[in-house]
């Protein structure tokens, strides 16, 4: 598994949030609504899209887990409902390119901690993020960003 390291800047974001168990149809529905909003507001084609699980389901009840799908936006964009405005804190991340299939994602999660150790990296206590571009979505790819020190 190939890893690169990136320093991401603090960024303004527009986001949609789902509260409930991670994965499955809820997140698919959220992403579909988000893409429709992003296209209508002219921020999809050149967008960087982030999927950010906000809670650890081993600690937070699954029905209370928050998942945000976000787009990085410029400071001048007027954000319309149902989107919310927020801030992505940025930071240093190990970046893994993964096929966006259930099997590949499952394999990634099975190997991630050994890959982090093999590359002498140290994980920070922050959410692990999925990152997409419109071009990646059409190729069924995503990047998984692991926060590191």
BELNOR-V530033 format. One record per backbone hydrogen bond with DSSP energy under -0.5 kcal/mol. NH is the residue of the N-H (numbers start at 1). CO is the residue of the C=O. Records with the same first field share a line. If there is no record, write none. Layout:
# BELNOR-V530033
NH->CO + CO
This chain:
# BELNOR-V530033
4->95
6->93
8->6 + 91
11->88
12->73
13->86
14->71
15->84
16->69
18->67
20->18 + 65
26->23
27->23
28->24
29->25
30->26
31->27
32->28
33->29
34->30
35->31
36->32
37->33
38->34
39->35
40->36
41->37
42->39
43->38
44->38
47->44
49->47 + 132
50->70
51->130
52->50 + 68
53->51 + 128
54->52 + 66
55->66
57->55
59->56
60->56
64->61
65->62
67->18
68->52
69->16
70->50 + 68
71->14
72->48
73->12
77->74
79->77
80->78
83->80
84->15
86->13
88->11
89->87
91->8
93->6
94->146
95->4
96->144
97->2
98->142
100->140
101->99
105->101
106->102
107->103
108->104
109->105
110->106
111->107 + 108
112->108
115->111
116->112
117->113
118->114
119->115
120->117
121->116
124->147
126->124
129->145
130->51
131->143
132->49
134->47
137->133
138->134
139->135
140->137
141->136
142->98
143->131
144->96
145->129 + 143
146->94 + 144
147->145
148->92
149->122
